[in-house]
């Protein structure tokens, strides 16, 4: 689901056990400017589970705190640009919002149609709008909507004719939205990455590959690159490309599934899902693919990580 933005410099190092279990890596944490470190929100209990929760942890995997606690699927967290709030999908398949400490939870959308589903909220960089995707009932195609941060003025950006559009991601300057499209009919039969202006105009492809899928775009904080996942080598792996779609380059080479990349606010690291191990866990690596670190070790799946701004207050 979409993620945190803006910068922090890191200095102090911590040791973190990684996937192999024995190696350790230096993890920079504190900032010389005195700003608090960025944190990571994620979905715990399974990406598609009927009972998952939103959890927040420090960037090294420590200091975990559960923000939602009910018998329902709460997931897809997305931090507001000021770090004060988290948008998410609640158990009623609605876009909801809460304070960063878990208080004040309330829905922004209402899914009144049977089978309707809103998901993948993404804040605009100025914090005034939230993009999301919606399936309007059984058999309805996924389309991308945008609304004010209070839930008002909901309107459609894509039309969903012959295609499924979802997973919106704002550019750091707020002018564009990247997203994935699953082509139907004349659009083909695979996932491609697209970009459009923030008002829905000028929709065009960034990738064009009929033989594989490209999914889950995430803009780098400087707006120059887009991370995404692709199965062009067989297994899903994390890639990065220029913002115009040129020069794609693979970052991960583990067997299995790697997906849902999310940039750290300084652009130095990328968090993502990795499966195996079973179940999936949240990992982080440098933005060049080096120094892979495992951040969660749960009995149930952990996924859909989102970085907070480095200036966020402690929840």
C-alpha positions as a LaTeX table, in Angstrom:
\begin{tabular}{lrrr}
\hline
Residue & $x$ (\AA) & $y$ (\AA) & $z$ (\AA) \\
\hline
Unk1 & 0.00 & 0.00 & 0.00 \\
Unk2 & 1.55 & 3.26 & $-0.38$ \\
Unk3 & 3.96 & 4.99 & 2.38 \\
Unk4 & 5.99 & 7.54 & 4.12 \\
Unk5 & 7.85 & 10.53 & 2.69 \\
Unk6 & 10.61 & 12.95 & 3.48 \\
Unk7 & 14.01 & 12.88 & 4.97 \\
Unk8 & 16.13 & 12.06 & 7.98 \\
Unk9 & 19.87 & 11.46 & 8.34 \\
Unk10 & 20.92 & 8.41 & 10.32 \\
Unk11 & 24.00 & 7.97 & 12.56 \\
Unk12 & 24.07 & 5.37 & 15.39 \\
Unk13 & 24.34 & 1.66 & 14.55 \\
Unk14 & 22.44 & $-1.31$ & 15.95 \\
Unk15 & 22.90 & $-5.01$ & 15.26 \\
Unk16 & 20.01 & $-6.92$ & 13.77 \\
Unk17 & 19.83 & $-10.64$ & 13.09 \\
Unk18 & 18.99 & $-11.42$ & 9.49 \\
Unk19 & 17.40 & $-14.21$ & 7.52 \\
Unk20 & 20.29 & $-16.63$ & 7.92 \\
Unk21 & 20.10 & $-16.13$ & 11.68 \\
Unk22 & 23.79 & $-15.62$ & 12.39 \\
Unk23 & 24.99 & $-12.61$ & 10.41 \\
Unk24 & 24.46 & $-9.10$ & 11.74 \\
Unk25 & 24.46 & $-5.71$ & 10.13 \\
Unk26 & 24.92 & $-2.14$ & 11.29 \\
Unk27 & 21.63 & $-0.27$ & 11.25 \\
Unk28 & 21.79 & 3.48 & 11.45 \\
Unk29 & 19.18 & 4.94 & 13.73 \\
Unk30 & 19.48 & 8.34 & 15.38 \\
Unk31 & 19.64 & 11.65 & 13.58 \\
Unk32 & 22.18 & 14.36 & 14.12 \\
Unk33 & 19.41 & 16.92 & 13.76 \\
Unk34 & 17.65 & 15.51 & 16.83 \\
Unk35 & 14.56 & 14.38 & 14.87 \\
Unk36 & 13.00 & 11.09 & 15.99 \\
Unk37 & 13.71 & 8.08 & 13.82 \\
Unk38 & 11.17 & 6.90 & 11.27 \\
Unk39 & 8.94 & 4.01 & 12.25 \\
Unk40 & 7.25 & 1.29 & 10.24 \\
Unk41 & 3.58 & 0.37 & 10.34 \\
Unk42 & 2.58 & $-3.00$ & 8.90 \\
Unk43 & $-0.20$ & $-5.57$ & 8.76 \\
Unk44 & 0.20 & $-8.48$ & 11.16 \\
Unk45 & $-1.83$ & $-11.66$ & 10.96 \\
Unk46 & $-1.87$ & $-12.04$ & 7.18 \\
Unk47 & $-2.40$ & $-9.83$ & 4.15 \\
Unk48 & $-5.74$ & $-11.46$ & 3.36 \\
Unk49 & $-6.65$ & $-12.77$ & 6.79 \\
Unk50 & $-10.06$ & $-12.20$ & 8.37 \\
Unk51 & $-8.33$ & $-11.19$ & 11.61 \\
Unk52 & $-5.28$ & $-9.02$ & 11.04 \\
Unk53 & $-4.06$ & $-5.99$ & 12.97 \\
Unk54 & $-1.96$ & $-2.90$ & 12.32 \\
Unk55 & 1.29 & $-2.84$ & 14.26 \\
Unk56 & 3.94 & $-0.14$ & 14.54 \\
Unk57 & 7.61 & $-0.84$ & 15.20 \\
Unk58 & 10.91 & 0.99 & 15.16 \\
Unk59 & 12.95 & 0.82 & 11.97 \\
Unk60 & 15.08 & $-1.98$ & 13.43 \\
Unk61 & 12.05 & $-4.15$ & 14.27 \\
Unk62 & 12.02 & $-3.31$ & 17.99 \\
Unk63 & 9.40 & $-1.52$ & 20.06 \\
Unk64 & 6.32 & $-3.14$ & 18.55 \\
Unk65 & 2.92 & $-1.78$ & 19.45 \\
Unk66 & $-0.50$ & $-3.03$ & 18.27 \\
Unk67 & $-2.78$ & $-0.19$ & 17.16 \\
Unk68 & $-5.94$ & $-2.11$ & 16.23 \\
Unk69 & $-7.36$ & $-4.94$ & 18.30 \\
Unk70 & $-10.57$ & $-6.46$ & 17.07 \\
Unk71 & $-11.80$ & $-9.59$ & 15.32 \\
Unk72 & $-11.66$ & $-8.16$ & 11.84 \\
Unk73 & $-9.25$ & $-7.45$ & 9.00 \\
Unk74 & $-7.45$ & $-4.18$ & 9.67 \\
Unk75 & $-4.60$ & $-3.54$ & 7.25 \\
Unk76 & $-3.03$ & $-1.46$ & 4.46 \\
Unk77 & $-1.59$ & 1.27 & 6.74 \\
Unk78 & $-0.50$ & 4.61 & 5.26 \\
Unk79 & 1.04 & 7.45 & 7.31 \\
Unk80 & $-0.07$ & 11.03 & 6.85 \\
Unk81 & 2.81 & 13.30 & 5.75 \\
Unk82 & 3.01 & 14.91 & 9.21 \\
Unk83 & 3.07 & 11.49 & 10.91 \\
Unk84 & 0.08 & 12.36 & 13.11 \\
Unk85 & $-2.41$ & 9.95 & 11.52 \\
Unk86 & $-2.60$ & 6.59 & 9.80 \\
Unk87 & $-5.14$ & 5.74 & 7.12 \\
Unk88 & $-6.02$ & 2.06 & 6.81 \\
Unk89 & $-8.63$ & $-0.45$ & 5.66 \\
Unk90 & $-10.97$ & $-1.56$ & 8.43 \\
Unk91 & $-12.95$ & $-4.76$ & 8.86 \\
Unk92 & $-15.87$ & $-3.35$ & 6.91 \\
Unk93 & $-13.63$ & $-2.90$ & 3.86 \\
Unk94 & $-13.72$ & 0.87 & 4.27 \\
Unk95 & $-10.96$ & 3.46 & 4.30 \\
Unk96 & $-10.58$ & 4.59 & 7.90 \\
Unk97 & $-8.20$ & 6.86 & 9.78 \\
Unk98 & $-6.76$ & 6.93 & 13.30 \\
Unk99 & $-4.25$ & 8.88 & 15.28 \\
Unk100 & $-0.71$ & 7.51 & 15.19 \\
Unk101 & $-1.19$ & 6.03 & 18.67 \\
Unk102 & $-4.27$ & 4.06 & 17.56 \\
Unk103 & $-6.87$ & 6.36 & 19.09 \\
Unk104 & $-9.72$ & 8.11 & 17.32 \\
Unk105 & $-10.46$ & 5.40 & 14.76 \\
Unk106 & $-13.28$ & 6.28 & 12.37 \\
Unk107 & $-14.25$ & 5.47 & 8.76 \\
Unk108 & $-13.87$ & 7.89 & 5.87 \\
Unk109 & $-15.74$ & 5.83 & 3.27 \\
Unk110 & $-18.88$ & 3.70 & 3.51 \\
Unk111 & $-19.19$ & 0.48 & 1.51 \\
Unk112 & $-22.98$ & 0.12 & 1.28 \\
Unk113 & $-23.08$ & $-2.01$ & $-1.87$ \\
Unk114 & $-22.79$ & $-5.80$ & $-1.26$ \\
Unk115 & $-19.33$ & $-6.93$ & $-2.23$ \\
Unk116 & $-17.94$ & $-3.39$ & $-2.39$ \\
Unk117 & $-14.40$ & $-2.90$ & $-1.13$ \\
Unk118 & $-12.13$ & 0.12 & $-0.64$ \\
Unk119 & $-8.42$ & $-0.45$ & $-0.09$ \\
Unk120 & $-4.84$ & 0.83 & $-0.54$ \\
Unk121 & $-5.12$ & 4.38 & 0.85 \\
Unk122 & $-2.33$ & 6.81 & $-0.12$ \\
Unk123 & $-1.96$ & 10.34 & 1.24 \\
Unk124 & $-1.10$ & 13.24 & $-1.02$ \\
Unk125 & 2.21 & 14.87 & $-0.03$ \\
Unk126 & 0.41 & 17.93 & 1.35 \\
Unk127 & $-1.86$ & 15.74 & 3.52 \\
Unk128 & $-5.04$ & 17.22 & 2.07 \\
Unk129 & $-6.20$ & 14.26 & $-0.05$ \\
Unk130 & $-6.23$ & 10.48 & 0.01 \\
Unk131 & $-6.22$ & 8.31 & $-3.10$ \\
Unk132 & $-7.54$ & 4.76 & $-2.86$ \\
Unk133 & $-8.99$ & 2.01 & $-5.01$ \\
Unk134 & $-12.56$ & 0.73 & $-5.00$ \\
Unk135 & $-14.38$ & $-2.31$ & $-6.32$ \\
Unk136 & $-18.04$ & $-1.28$ & $-6.54$ \\
Unk137 & $-19.77$ & $-4.56$ & $-5.69$ \\
Unk138 & $-19.57$ & $-8.13$ & $-6.92$ \\
Unk139 & $-17.99$ & $-8.27$ & $-10.35$ \\
Unk140 & $-17.12$ & $-4.58$ & $-10.34$ \\
Unk141 & $-13.74$ & $-3.57$ & $-11.70$ \\
Unk142 & $-11.20$ & $-1.90$ & $-9.43$ \\
Unk143 & $-10.91$ & 1.83 & $-10.08$ \\
Unk144 & $-8.92$ & 4.60 & $-8.43$ \\
Unk145 & $-10.66$ & 7.33 & $-6.44$ \\
Unk146 & $-9.46$ & 10.38 & $-4.56$ \\
Unk147 & $-11.11$ & 12.25 & $-1.69$ \\
Unk148 & $-10.37$ & 14.97 & 0.80 \\
Unk149 & $-8.60$ & 13.80 & 3.95 \\
Unk150 & $-11.89$ & 14.06 & 5.88 \\
Unk151 & $-13.65$ & 11.69 & 3.45 \\
Unk152 & $-15.54$ & 14.35 & 1.51 \\
Unk153 & $-15.55$ & 15.03 & $-2.24$ \\
Unk154 & $-14.94$ & 11.43 & $-3.33$ \\
Unk155 & $-14.53$ & 11.17 & $-7.07$ \\
Unk156 & $-13.19$ & 8.70 & $-9.60$ \\
Unk157 & $-9.88$ & 9.16 & $-11.40$ \\
Unk158 & $-9.92$ & 6.05 & $-13.61$ \\
Unk159 & $-12.90$ & 4.49 & $-15.33$ \\
Unk160 & $-12.27$ & 0.75 & $-15.04$ \\
Unk161 & $-13.47$ & 0.02 & $-18.58$ \\
Unk162 & $-11.60$ & $-3.00$ & $-19.83$ \\
Unk163 & $-9.08$ & $-2.85$ & $-17.00$ \\
Unk164 & $-8.57$ & $-3.05$ & $-13.23$ \\
Unk165 & $-6.73$ & $-0.07$ & $-11.72$ \\
Unk166 & $-5.41$ & $-0.10$ & $-8.17$ \\
Unk167 & $-2.53$ & 0.57 & $-5.77$ \\
Unk168 & $-2.15$ & 4.37 & $-6.25$ \\
Unk169 & 1.13 & 6.05 & $-5.26$ \\
Unk170 & 1.61 & 9.84 & $-5.26$ \\
Unk171 & 4.73 & 11.45 & $-6.63$ \\
Unk172 & 6.55 & 13.51 & $-3.97$ \\
Unk173 & 5.55 & 16.79 & $-5.64$ \\
Unk174 & 1.87 & 15.76 & $-5.63$ \\
Unk175 & 1.46 & 16.24 & $-9.37$ \\
Unk176 & 1.25 & 12.61 & $-10.46$ \\
Unk177 & $-0.08$ & 9.26 & $-9.30$ \\
Unk178 & 1.49 & 5.97 & $-10.33$ \\
Unk179 & $-0.65$ & 2.84 & $-10.22$ \\
Unk180 & $-0.94$ & $-0.70$ & $-11.52$ \\
Unk181 & $-3.38$ & $-1.78$ & $-14.22$ \\
Unk182 & $-4.51$ & $-5.31$ & $-14.97$ \\
Unk183 & $-5.48$ & $-5.36$ & $-18.61$ \\
Unk184 & $-8.68$ & $-7.01$ & $-19.76$ \\
Unk185 & $-9.63$ & $-7.62$ & $-23.39$ \\
Unk186 & $-7.81$ & $-5.15$ & $-25.62$ \\
Unk187 & $-5.62$ & $-4.08$ & $-22.69$ \\
Unk188 & $-3.95$ & $-7.49$ & $-22.56$ \\
Unk189 & $-3.95$ & $-9.94$ & $-19.65$ \\
Unk190 & $-1.19$ & $-8.85$ & $-17.28$ \\
Unk191 & $-0.27$ & $-6.13$ & $-14.80$ \\
Unk192 & 1.55 & $-3.03$ & $-16.05$ \\
Unk193 & 2.56 & 0.17 & $-14.29$ \\
Unk194 & 0.91 & 3.42 & $-15.33$ \\
Unk195 & 1.12 & 7.06 & $-14.30$ \\
Unk196 & $-1.41$ & 9.89 & $-14.56$ \\
Unk197 & $-1.76$ & 13.47 & $-13.49$ \\
Unk198 & $-3.30$ & 13.92 & $-10.05$ \\
Unk199 & $-6.61$ & 14.91 & $-11.64$ \\
Unk200 & $-6.76$ & 11.65 & $-13.63$ \\
Unk201 & $-5.67$ & 13.10 & $-16.96$ \\
Unk202 & $-2.80$ & 11.96 & $-19.21$ \\
Unk203 & $-2.87$ & 8.27 & $-18.25$ \\
Unk204 & 0.01 & 6.40 & $-19.86$ \\
Unk205 & 2.14 & 3.32 & $-19.43$ \\
Unk206 & 5.49 & 3.15 & $-17.70$ \\
Unk207 & 6.03 & $-0.54$ & $-18.46$ \\
Unk208 & 4.95 & $-2.64$ & $-21.44$ \\
Unk209 & 5.62 & $-6.32$ & $-20.99$ \\
Unk210 & 3.08 & $-8.87$ & $-22.18$ \\
Unk211 & 4.99 & $-11.83$ & $-20.74$ \\
Unk212 & 5.01 & $-10.91$ & $-17.04$ \\
Unk213 & 3.50 & $-8.68$ & $-14.35$ \\
Unk214 & 4.81 & $-5.38$ & $-12.92$ \\
Unk215 & 3.03 & $-4.30$ & $-9.72$ \\
Unk216 & 2.95 & $-2.14$ & $-6.57$ \\
Unk217 & 4.73 & 1.10 & $-7.52$ \\
Unk218 & 6.40 & 3.27 & $-4.86$ \\
Unk219 & 8.05 & 6.64 & $-5.62$ \\
Unk220 & 11.43 & 7.42 & $-4.11$ \\
Unk221 & 11.37 & 10.50 & $-1.83$ \\
Unk222 & 13.33 & 12.54 & $-4.40$ \\
Unk223 & 10.84 & 11.60 & $-7.16$ \\
Unk224 & 13.54 & 10.28 & $-9.47$ \\
Unk225 & 12.85 & 6.54 & $-9.16$ \\
Unk226 & 9.99 & 4.11 & $-8.70$ \\
Unk227 & 10.37 & 0.82 & $-6.87$ \\
Unk228 & 8.04 & $-2.01$ & $-7.86$ \\
Unk229 & 7.76 & $-5.80$ & $-7.94$ \\
Unk230 & 7.91 & $-7.97$ & $-11.04$ \\
Unk231 & 7.95 & $-11.66$ & $-11.91$ \\
Unk232 & 9.93 & $-11.11$ & $-15.11$ \\
Unk233 & 12.58 & $-13.56$ & $-13.83$ \\
Unk234 & 10.02 & $-16.10$ & $-12.69$ \\
Unk235 & 9.70 & $-15.38$ & $-8.95$ \\
Unk236 & 8.49 & $-11.96$ & $-7.83$ \\
Unk237 & 11.41 & $-9.66$ & $-7.02$ \\
Unk238 & 11.87 & $-6.00$ & $-6.10$ \\
Unk239 & 13.00 & $-3.71$ & $-8.91$ \\
Unk240 & 13.71 & $-0.03$ & $-9.28$ \\
Unk241 & 13.45 & 2.10 & $-12.42$ \\
Unk242 & 13.64 & 5.73 & $-13.40$ \\
Unk243 & 10.40 & 7.65 & $-12.93$ \\
Unk244 & 9.82 & 7.63 & $-16.70$ \\
Unk245 & 9.95 & 3.80 & $-16.77$ \\
Unk246 & 13.46 & 3.50 & $-18.15$ \\
Unk247 & 16.40 & 1.46 & $-16.85$ \\
Unk248 & 14.64 & $-1.15$ & $-14.65$ \\
Unk249 & 17.05 & $-2.99$ & $-12.38$ \\
Unk250 & 16.48 & $-5.95$ & $-10.06$ \\
Unk251 & 17.37 & $-5.54$ & $-6.37$ \\
Unk252 & 16.44 & $-8.91$ & $-4.84$ \\
Unk253 & 17.31 & $-12.42$ & $-5.96$ \\
Unk254 & 15.78 & $-14.62$ & $-3.25$ \\
Unk255 & 13.57 & $-17.47$ & $-4.43$ \\
Unk256 & 9.88 & $-17.10$ & $-3.69$ \\
Unk257 & 7.87 & $-13.90$ & $-3.45$ \\
Unk258 & 9.15 & $-10.36$ & $-2.81$ \\
Unk259 & 6.60 & $-7.56$ & $-3.11$ \\
Unk260 & 5.04 & $-4.34$ & $-1.81$ \\
Unk261 & 8.14 & $-2.12$ & $-1.64$ \\
Unk262 & 8.14 & 1.01 & 0.56 \\
Unk263 & 10.91 & 3.64 & 0.69 \\
Unk264 & 12.38 & 5.00 & 3.91 \\
Unk265 & 11.90 & 8.78 & 4.23 \\
Unk266 & 15.57 & 9.46 & 3.43 \\
Unk267 & 15.50 & 7.21 & 0.36 \\
Unk268 & 18.33 & 5.03 & 1.65 \\
Unk269 & 16.33 & 1.89 & 2.38 \\
Unk270 & 13.38 & $-0.09$ & 1.04 \\
Unk271 & 11.11 & $-2.28$ & 3.15 \\
Unk272 & 9.17 & $-5.10$ & 1.48 \\
Unk273 & 7.43 & $-8.45$ & 1.97 \\
Unk274 & 9.44 & $-11.63$ & 1.53 \\
Unk275 & 7.97 & $-15.14$ & 1.35 \\
Unk276 & 9.52 & $-17.62$ & 2.06 \\
Unk277 & 10.04 & $-17.85$ & 4.94 \\
Unk278 & 6.53 & $-19.10$ & 5.60 \\
Unk279 & 4.62 & $-17.06$ & 6.49 \\
Unk280 & 5.75 & $-13.82$ & 4.82 \\
Unk281 & 7.80 & $-11.35$ & 6.86 \\
Unk282 & 8.84 & $-7.71$ & 6.56 \\
Unk283 & 12.43 & $-7.15$ & 5.45 \\
Unk284 & 14.47 & $-4.04$ & 4.66 \\
Unk285 & 17.50 & $-3.48$ & 2.45 \\
Unk286 & 19.57 & $-0.61$ & 1.19 \\
Unk287 & 18.12 & 1.03 & $-1.91$ \\
Unk288 & 20.81 & $-0.64$ & $-4.04$ \\
Unk289 & 19.71 & $-4.10$ & $-2.83$ \\
Unk290 & 22.55 & $-4.64$ & $-0.36$ \\
Unk291 & 22.39 & $-5.45$ & 3.37 \\
Unk292 & 19.15 & $-7.38$ & 3.59 \\
Unk293 & 17.65 & $-7.43$ & 7.11 \\
Unk294 & 14.68 & $-9.27$ & 8.54 \\
Unk295 & 12.51 & $-7.00$ & 10.71 \\
Unk296 & 9.67 & $-9.29$ & 11.81 \\
Unk297 & 9.62 & $-12.88$ & 13.03 \\
Unk298 & 6.00 & $-13.79$ & 13.57 \\
Unk299 & 3.97 & $-17.00$ & 13.66 \\
Unk300 & 1.47 & $-15.35$ & 11.35 \\
Unk301 & 2.22 & $-13.37$ & 8.20 \\
Unk302 & 3.52 & $-9.79$ & 8.39 \\
Unk303 & 3.20 & $-7.62$ & 5.30 \\
Unk304 & 2.39 & $-4.26$ & 3.68 \\
Unk305 & 4.97 & $-2.10$ & 5.45 \\
Unk306 & 4.71 & 1.71 & 5.43 \\
Unk307 & 7.40 & 4.10 & 6.70 \\
Unk308 & 6.47 & 7.09 & 8.80 \\
Unk309 & 7.97 & 10.51 & 8.21 \\
Unk310 & 11.09 & 10.90 & 10.33 \\
Unk311 & 9.45 & 13.78 & 12.17 \\
Unk312 & 6.45 & 11.76 & 13.40 \\
Unk313 & 5.59 & 11.95 & 17.08 \\
Unk314 & 5.73 & 8.83 & 19.18 \\
Unk315 & 2.41 & 6.99 & 19.29 \\
\hline
\end{tabular}
